[in-house]
Amino acid sequence: MTTSLNAARLIERLSTVVGIPVVPYDENGAVDHDLTAALTARLIRNGVTALTPNGNTGEFYALSPDERRQVLTSVVSTRENATTIVAGVGLDLTTAVADARFARDSGADAIMVHQPVVPYLTADGWVEYNASVAAAVPDVGVLPYLTHRAVSGGHITRLVERAPNVVGLKYSVPDPVVFAATRAEAPDGLLWIAGLAESYAPAYWQAGARAFTSGLVNVAPAVSLELLAALRRGDHDAAGRVWRRIRHFEELRARDGSANNVSVVKEAMHQLGLCRRDVRPPSHPLPDALAREVTESMAPWRSTVPEAAGERAA
């Protein structure tokens, strides 16, 4: 790791709500880069300081290589001094390395390495994959995205020994007990980001996470930041109240194996006049019944949404 990477400072900046921006499309189905920048500016203006362009809520796997790079460029162009950019990279190793280097050269502070999607992933292969990507950008922070419970704290220890620029993990195994055990076996000093968003943030916070990702933040940044504030001050009752307000919305995103995860977010944004509801296959826009359920789920917090109208013209 080169001296240009201040790991402690990066961890401090990422110990927050890590927003995963959506990618809006125009009427022809192309990425709307002007609106990408406008929606990013809205997040920053409303207090979101850490962003992961090309995350799952950003339909990473549905974008072409050029589109992913253009999205990153649009988001970076809108950053402010306090903004920390964690660029999503992944797919085959050659592509992941090339995108990691592009992210570094574009000014990203860190990369988030997507969980490999090949069906024959092994824990040792996971270590090798992430270590190879990290070695290509030694002056950039690296946060692997972990969804596989076969990867233990011991495997994470081996990764950190090989790649000291790994500063933390986006941990998305849906089991707080497994998370606690994995964290206990892993090296001290890593940042653990609750990667299953607000739904799991309170439980994972108790086990040592100090950040959480969010797709909801695209719709209602104040709600996500309210939950963060409650967790930071140890106010479990207040955190529980926020959790209950968003429970229906987040349950819709998680329903049927998260089939409509992005579609629910974009439907909510469409209802607020922020962007089109369009998503790319294999995702699909919501049927009318589910769209109405999104409307119902927003009722407990819709009044907190900033600039619910007119953002499209920004």
TAWO-V681733 format. One record per residue. RES is the residue in one letter. PSI is psi in degrees with one decimal (999 if undefined). NEAR is the number of other C-alpha atoms within 8 Angstrom. Layout:
{{RES,PSI,NEAR} {RES,PSI,NEAR}}
//
This chain:
{{M,131.2,8} {T,162.6,6} {T,-10.9,6} {S,-14.5,5} {L,112.5,10} {N,92.8,7} {A,-42.0,9} {A,-42.3,6} {R,-40.2,7} {L,-43.1,10} {I,-41.0,12} {E,-43.2,7} {R,-27.4,10} {L,-1.0,11} {S,72.8,10} {T,-166.7,11} {V,121.6,15} {V,101.9,14} {G,138.6,13} {I,98.5,17} {P,143.2,15} {V,163.8,12} {V,112.5,10} {P,148.6,12} {Y,153.3,13} {D,-175.8,9} {E,-16.2,5} {N,1.8,5} {G,2.1,7} {A,156.1,7} {V,130.2,9} {D,96.4,10} {H,-32.8,10} {D,-42.5,7} {L,-33.9,11} {T,-46.7,14} {A,-40.4,12} {A,-41.6,10} {L,-34.7,12} {T,-44.0,11} {A,-37.2,10} {R,-43.3,8} {L,-47.4,12} {I,-42.6,12} {R,-27.4,7} {N,22.3,9} {G,5.0,9} {V,121.9,14} {T,-9.7,12} {A,129.6,14} {L,141.3,13} {T,86.7,14} {P,146.5,14} {N,37.4,16} {G,-174.7,12} {N,-39.8,8} {T,-19.8,12} {G,15.0,12} {E,46.4,13} {F,-47.3,11} {Y,-10.7,6} {A,-3.1,7} {L,148.8,9} {S,164.0,7} {P,-43.5,6} {D,-40.0,7} {E,-41.3,9} {R,-42.0,11} {R,-38.0,10} {Q,-37.8,9} {V,-46.8,13} {L,-44.4,12} {T,-40.8,9} {S,-42.3,12} {V,-45.5,12} {V,-35.4,11} {S,-18.8,7} {T,-6.1,9} {R,156.8,11} {E,178.2,6} {N,-32.9,4} {A,-1.2,6} {T,132.4,11} {T,126.0,12} {I,124.8,12} {V,104.3,13} {A,131.4,15} {G,132.4,13} {V,164.0,12} {G,-150.7,12} {L,-146.7,9} {D,158.8,7} {L,-41.3,10} {T,-43.8,6} {T,-43.5,9} {A,-42.8,13} {V,-44.5,11} {A,-42.6,8} {D,-33.3,11} {A,-43.5,14} {R,-37.2,10} {F,-41.9,9} {A,-45.3,12} {R,-46.9,12} {D,-20.4,7} {S,-6.0,8} {G,10.2,7} {A,145.7,14} {D,-24.9,11} {A,168.7,12} {I,147.4,15} {M,116.6,14} {V,111.5,14} {H,148.2,11} {Q,126.5,9} {P,142.2,9} {V,0.5,6} {V,144.7,5} {P,-10.8,4} {Y,34.0,4} {L,133.9,9} {T,158.8,7} {A,-41.1,10} {D,-38.3,7} {G,-34.7,8} {W,-44.0,11} {V,-46.8,12} {E,-43.9,9} {Y,-52.4,9} {N,-36.6,11} {A,-37.8,11} {S,-41.8,10} {V,-44.7,13} {A,-37.6,12} {A,-24.7,8} {A,-19.7,9} {V,66.5,10} {P,-17.2,10} {D,12.2,10} {V,140.7,12} {G,145.8,14} {V,132.4,13} {L,100.3,13} {P,148.0,13} {Y,111.1,13} {L,119.9,12} {T,1.6,8} {H,116.3,6} {R,-9.8,7} {A,-19.7,6} {V,114.8,11} {S,174.9,11} {G,-31.9,13} {G,-40.2,9} {H,-39.3,11} {I,-38.3,12} {T,-44.9,11} {R,-39.1,9} {L,-46.9,13} {V,-35.1,11} {E,-35.8,7} {R,-28.1,7} {A,83.3,11} {P,-9.4,8} {N,2.9,14} {V,110.3,13} {V,-10.4,13} {G,-172.8,12} {L,144.7,13} {K,106.6,13} {Y,117.3,13} {S,26.3,10} {V,122.9,12} {P,60.8,6} {D,102.8,6} {P,-30.4,10} {V,-44.8,6} {V,-39.9,9} {F,-48.2,12} {A,-42.0,11} {A,-41.9,9} {T,-45.1,10} {R,-38.8,10} {A,-29.9,8} {E,-14.7,10} {A,166.9,11} {P,151.2,11} {D,159.4,4} {G,-6.3,5} {L,150.1,9} {L,125.3,12} {W,117.9,12} {I,123.0,14} {A,105.4,17} {G,1.5,10} {L,24.8,14} {A,-158.8,11} {E,-29.4,13} {S,-40.3,9} {Y,-8.1,10} {A,-46.9,13} {P,-43.9,12} {A,-42.4,8} {Y,-30.2,13} {W,-43.2,12} {Q,-26.5,7} {A,5.0,9} {G,-2.7,9} {A,146.1,13} {R,22.5,11} {A,162.1,16} {F,148.6,15} {T,162.1,14} {S,131.5,14} {G,-31.7,13} {L,-30.6,9} {V,-25.6,13} {N,-27.2,15} {V,-52.0,10} {A,75.8,13} {P,-33.4,14} {A,-33.4,11} {V,-45.4,11} {S,-42.1,13} {L,-30.5,11} {E,-41.7,9} {L,-43.5,13} {L,-45.8,11} {A,-41.3,8} {A,-41.6,12} {L,-40.5,12} {R,-36.4,7} {R,5.3,6} {G,24.4,6} {D,87.1,9} {H,-31.2,9} {D,-44.7,6} {A,-40.9,9} {A,-40.1,12} {G,-35.8,9} {R,-41.8,8} {V,-45.1,11} {W,-42.1,11} {R,-34.0,8} {R,-33.2,9} {I,0.4,12} {R,-44.8,9} {H,-45.1,9} {F,-47.0,11} {E,-30.7,10} {E,-36.8,8} {L,-38.6,11} {R,-34.7,14} {A,-14.4,11} {R,146.2,9} {D,47.0,6} {G,32.9,5} {S,28.5,8} {A,-36.6,9} {N,26.9,14} {N,-53.5,11} {V,-36.6,13} {S,-36.8,15} {V,-44.0,14} {V,-45.8,13} {K,-32.4,14} {E,-44.1,14} {A,-42.9,12} {M,-38.4,14} {H,-43.1,11} {Q,-25.7,8} {L,1.1,8} {G,21.8,12} {L,-36.2,13} {C,173.4,11} {R,158.3,12} {R,-1.1,10} {D,138.6,11} {V,165.6,11} {R,150.0,8} {P,144.2,6} {P,1.3,4} {S,168.3,10} {H,143.1,10} {P,153.0,9} {L,145.2,11} {P,165.2,6} {D,-39.6,6} {A,-42.2,7} {L,-33.9,8} {A,-39.6,11} {R,-34.9,8} {E,-33.7,8} {V,-44.0,13} {T,-46.1,10} {E,-40.4,7} {S,-24.3,10} {M,-15.4,11} {A,-41.2,8} {P,-16.5,8} {W,5.8,11} {R,-32.3,8} {S,-16.0,6} {T,-5.1,8} {V,125.1,11} {P,146.4,6} {E,54.0,6} {A,-12.2,9} {A,150.6,8} {G,-0.5,9} {E,-28.4,11} {R,-28.2,9} {A,-2.0,4} {A,999,6}}
//
